[in-house]
Amino acid sequence: MPDTYPPSNLAAIDAAHHLHPFSDMKKLNADGARIIQCGEGVYIFDDRGRKYLDGFAGLWCVNIGYGRREIAEAVARQMNELPYYNTFFGTTSTPTSLLAQKVTSHAGARFNHIFFTGSGSEANDTWFRMARVYWSAVGKPSKKIVIARKNGYHGSTVAGASLGGMKYMHEQGDLPIPGIVHIGQPYWYGEGGDLTPEEFGLKVARELEAKIDELGEENVAAFVAEPVQGAAGVIIPPETYWPEIDRICKARDILLVTDEVICGFGRLGAWFGHQHFGVEPDLAPIAKGLSSGYLPIGGVLVSDKIADVLINEVGEFNHGFTYSGHPVCAAAALENLRIIEAEGLVERVRDDIGRYFGKAWAALADHDLVGEAVSIGLMGGLQLAAEKSTRTRYEKPDQVGALVRDHALANGLVLRATGDRMLASPPLVISHAEVDEMARITKLALDAAWKELKC
Ligand code: PMP
């Protein structure tokens, strides 16, 4: 239970002064924002003491759960010692360099360097520039175009939102910027038609090859994709997809970028999503689970192939942020990674809780309202369907998803809805009993929504 309370008019203050991201502000101001007061383990509590199981880990990020005093203590120590210093002018700080070493130690032999940023969006903007700088430095300056995917998500900055393939984002602010093109996504349920998932996986992967041919390999810098699409609705590609993408990137002279902002740090039961799928990216933006969201920090894992050119050919990469490698954020991240290692959380997802969650989640596929229930590690997607056998969708997908989400919330579970898909991504420390509770409330919410939809 929270021991401090906000002023009684906080919702009114918020409505008067705070513009929220990705929110219908008129509606939010009328309803009043929910005030989240504190958290412990997988639970969050609002200002009225109501308890919710956070099935979404904040925003895919609170991997170690809420209320870890070790992080608060590490942060306090670093705050007292050195609250800030930059990494621009020949300087570093202890947690920053140690974090660079620690993160890369989990990223496989090809990755020995990281470029720090403040967020996942900044990480995407960073590799976008880095890839172009790389190709210029190796004498191929025409290689500038980046191929990304429809319905991908790579952040909200100008390059991030352009790399993303969200139409509703492109519509605001004249995006994408030139030099970014999009191919199809491996969303079999929605777009696979009569093909098997395996056939469809190959078909959409080969759109990459066709797009490279159309644009000319000499003009293409990179291909970027999330190992598993998150914001699009936890879209897990068919098994044939990633091996074919990896093959095409290697056969053609283009960089592969896996956006690990969600999939990194154990979510799929491997340190990074590309390891789970056995592919070999050249660059990998990260954030979220790096600090479990306790403080804002992100970065780009840079493979030796690129780092060697940056260091030995480019020399000075004219790019960086005031908060690149922020010492307090780095101290939080370092302690977070210590906890993930000490508690074996990545292995726990792979060998135990991911499987347990997978079974409980898959059982939801029996529900009349569910077209498919898929999961990987501790990431789950539920496709809502009007008619299961024909994969027929509801006419107003946003309304169906919101209905299920609201019923879940009313019963004490936070789930996210993206259109007619429900998204789950609980903290990696979730117990078996808490997974059972998640599944029970999700079923309750589906029952309640189904009843309303049939009325
Ligand atoms: N990439 C992916 C795959 C993401 O899911 C997100 C955030 N949800 C981002 C990038 C952007 O990260 P941030 O919100 O920290 O800028």
Residues whose N, C-alpha, C, O or C-beta is under 5 A from the ligand:
A	BS01	PMP	S119 G120 S121 E122 Y153 H154 G155 E226 G230 D259 V261 I262 A287
